[in-house]
Amino acid sequence: MEKTAHILVVDDHREIRDALGKYLQRHGYRVSMAADVREARRVLAGHAIDLIILDIMMPGEDGLSLCRDLRARSSVPIVLLTAMADETDRIVGLEIGADDYVTKPFNPRELLARIKAVLRRVNSLPPAHERVERGRLRFGHWTFDPARRELLREDGVTVPLSTAEYQLLLAFVRHPGVVLSRDQLLDLARGREAQLFDRSIDNLVSRLRKKIEKDPRRPRYIKTHWGGGYSFVAEVTRA
């Protein structure tokens, strides 16, 4: 299944873009290429892309901006290309939703291995609920706006969410009624590097419960399945 994936390569350096595109094609992937974010948006609007290789530093709108925008409305996997010295950009990229990164100059075999690993993780996850991909969502007495990253109480007051809490809640509302293991939740909360920012998925669930549950000790939205993980049992509808 991985061999038929459609990959979008976004990099303003033509030599890197062309060489990487040819390398991926030799390994059986469909490849589209874009020289900047504007061109990438046109490709994304016209094609079903399975994974994006995204350079951070580009003229005009940068890769982090595109990553942030895509993550607010899409779960398409993103692998960042970063300069060796740009540690801050790598951390920010992972915090806002990138799945992995490779530093330049990179070994094409390493990048290929990371692409395969990300696609395996994504393909092993349960499908997202088709009704909750866009727009405001309602569960219980709450309204959640993924695009704005806003969680509103019934009285209209906004409850602040950290990046990790937002990503966990988004994972839950996209998979209502599905029992998700801790490993699946880490992946849905944006990949293996999530553990750099949240040492325990249980602690993160506890933090989210304190914000959305009337009584976190007797949760009505996030249920624990001993030995199995967690499930979001509230009905999720469009607001």
Beta strands, then each sheet from edge to edge (+ up, - down):
strand 1: 6-10
strand 2: 30-34
strand 3: 51-55
strand 4: 78-83
strand 5: 100-104
strand 6: 137-139
strand 7: 142-145
strand 8: 150-152
strand 9: 158-159
strand 10: 222-225
strand 11: 229-232
strand 12: 237-238
sheet 1: 2+ 1+ 3+ 4+ 5+
sheet 2: 9+ 8- 7+ 6- 12+
sheet 3: 10+ 11-
end
